[in-house]
């Protein structure tokens, strides 16, 4: 339980999770963007 408490209260871990969320959001946007344009290009 001490490790979980440390992870929740450590600002470095919180910033890392925020950075990962932003990175995954950008990756998801690019996947959507390229798949949309590939499907429109085939029409």
Backbone as JSON Lines, residues from 0, in Angstrom:
{"i":0,"aa":"X","n":[0.83,-1.2,0.0],"ca":[0.0,0.0,0.0],"c":[0.87,1.25,0.0]}
{"i":1,"aa":"X","n":[2.07,1.14,0.57],"ca":[2.96,2.29,0.6],"c":[3.41,2.69,-0.81]}
{"i":2,"aa":"X","n":[3.59,1.68,-1.69],"ca":[4.01,1.98,-3.06],"c":[2.88,2.7,-3.8]}
{"i":3,"aa":"X","n":[1.65,2.24,-3.62],"ca":[0.51,2.89,-4.27],"c":[0.36,4.32,-3.8]}
{"i":4,"aa":"X","n":[0.52,4.56,-2.51],"ca":[0.42,5.91,-1.96],"c":[1.54,6.79,-2.53]}
{"i":5,"aa":"X","n":[2.73,6.23,-2.66],"ca":[3.85,6.99,-3.22],"c":[3.58,7.36,-4.68]}
{"i":6,"aa":"X","n":[3.02,6.41,-5.45],"ca":[2.75,6.68,-6.86],"c":[1.67,7.74,-7.03]}
{"i":7,"aa":"X","n":[0.68,7.73,-6.17],"ca":[-0.4,8.72,-6.29],"c":[0.09,10.11,-5.91]}
{"i":8,"aa":"X","n":[0.96,10.21,-4.93],"ca":[1.4,11.51,-4.43],"c":[2.65,12.05,-5.11]}
{"i":9,"aa":"X","n":[3.29,11.27,-5.97],"ca":[4.52,11.71,-6.62],"c":[4.18,12.51,-7.87]}
{"i":10,"aa":"X","n":[4.6,13.77,-7.94],"ca":[4.26,14.58,-9.12],"c":[4.92,14.07,-10.39]}
{"i":11,"aa":"X","n":[6.08,13.43,-10.3],"ca":[6.73,12.91,-11.5],"c":[5.88,11.82,-12.14]}
{"i":12,"aa":"X","n":[5.28,10.97,-11.33],"ca":[4.42,9.9,-11.85],"c":[3.17,10.5,-12.48]}
{"i":13,"aa":"X","n":[2.61,11.51,-11.84],"ca":[1.4,12.15,-12.39],"c":[1.71,12.8,-13.74]}
{"i":14,"aa":"X","n":[2.85,13.51,-13.84],"ca":[3.23,14.12,-15.11],"c":[3.53,13.07,-16.16]}
{"i":15,"aa":"X","n":[4.08,11.93,-15.77],"ca":[4.33,10.85,-16.71],"c":[3.03,10.29,-17.27]}
{"i":16,"aa":"X","n":[2.04,10.1,-16.4],"ca":[0.75,9.61,-16.87],"c":[0.07,10.63,-17.77]}
{"i":17,"aa":"X","n":[0.2,11.91,-17.46],"ca":[-0.38,12.94,-18.33],"c":[0.32,12.92,-19.69]}
{"i":18,"aa":"X","n":[1.64,12.79,-19.68],"ca":[2.38,12.73,-20.94],"c":[2.01,11.52,-21.76]}
{"i":19,"aa":"X","n":[1.83,10.37,-21.11],"ca":[1.41,9.17,-21.84],"c":[0.01,9.33,-22.41]}
{"i":20,"aa":"X","n":[-0.88,9.97,-21.66],"ca":[-2.25,10.19,-22.16],"c":[-2.23,11.09,-23.38]}
{"i":21,"aa":"X","n":[-1.42,12.15,-23.35],"ca":[-1.32,13.05,-24.51],"c":[-0.73,12.3,-25.7]}
{"i":22,"aa":"X","n":[0.31,11.51,-25.46],"ca":[0.93,10.74,-26.53],"c":[-0.05,9.76,-27.16]}
{"i":23,"aa":"X","n":[-0.8,9.05,-26.34],"ca":[-1.78,8.11,-26.87],"c":[-2.91,8.83,-27.61]}
{"i":24,"aa":"X","n":[-3.28,10.01,-27.13],"ca":[-4.29,10.8,-27.83],"c":[-3.81,11.24,-29.2]}
{"i":25,"aa":"X","n":[-2.56,11.68,-29.29],"ca":[-2.0,12.07,-30.58],"c":[-1.92,10.88,-31.52]}
{"i":26,"aa":"X","n":[-1.46,9.73,-31.0],"ca":[-1.37,8.52,-31.82],"c":[-2.76,8.1,-32.32]}
{"i":27,"aa":"X","n":[-3.75,8.17,-31.46],"ca":[-5.11,7.83,-31.86],"c":[-5.64,8.76,-32.93]}
{"i":28,"aa":"X","n":[-5.32,10.05,-32.82],"ca":[-5.75,11.01,-33.82],"c":[-5.12,10.7,-35.17]}
{"i":29,"aa":"X","n":[-3.82,10.39,-35.18],"ca":[-3.15,10.1,-36.45],"c":[-3.67,8.81,-37.07]}
{"i":30,"aa":"X","n":[-3.97,7.8,-36.27],"ca":[-4.55,6.57,-36.82],"c":[-5.9,6.88,-37.46]}
{"i":31,"aa":"X","n":[-6.74,7.63,-36.76],"ca":[-8.05,8.02,-37.31],"c":[-7.88,8.84,-38.58]}
{"i":32,"aa":"X","n":[-6.96,9.81,-38.56],"ca":[-6.75,10.72,-39.68],"c":[-6.31,9.95,-40.92]}
{"i":33,"aa":"X","n":[-5.29,9.08,-40.78],"ca":[-4.78,8.35,-41.93],"c":[-5.79,7.33,-42.44]}
{"i":34,"aa":"X","n":[-6.48,6.63,-41.54],"ca":[-7.48,5.67,-42.01],"c":[-8.63,6.36,-42.73]}
{"i":35,"aa":"X","n":[-9.02,7.53,-42.25],"ca":[-10.1,8.28,-42.9],"c":[-9.68,8.72,-44.3]}
{"i":36,"aa":"X","n":[-8.47,9.23,-44.42],"ca":[-8.01,9.71,-45.73],"c":[-7.71,8.56,-46.69]}
{"i":37,"aa":"X","n":[-7.26,7.42,-46.17],"ca":[-7.06,6.26,-47.05],"c":[-8.38,5.76,-47.58]}
{"i":38,"aa":"X","n":[-9.39,5.72,-46.72],"ca":[-10.71,5.24,-47.18],"c":[-11.34,6.23,-48.16]}
{"i":39,"aa":"X","n":[-11.13,7.53,-47.97],"ca":[-11.67,8.51,-48.91],"c":[-10.92,8.46,-50.24]}
{"i":40,"aa":"X","n":[-9.65,8.11,-50.2],"ca":[-8.85,8.07,-51.43],"c":[-9.26,6.9,-52.32]}
{"i":41,"aa":"X","n":[-9.77,5.83,-51.73],"ca":[-10.17,4.66,-52.51],"c":[-11.5,4.87,-53.22]}
{"i":42,"aa":"X","n":[-12.28,5.85,-52.8],"ca":[-13.62,6.08,-53.38],"c":[-13.52,6.7,-54.76]}
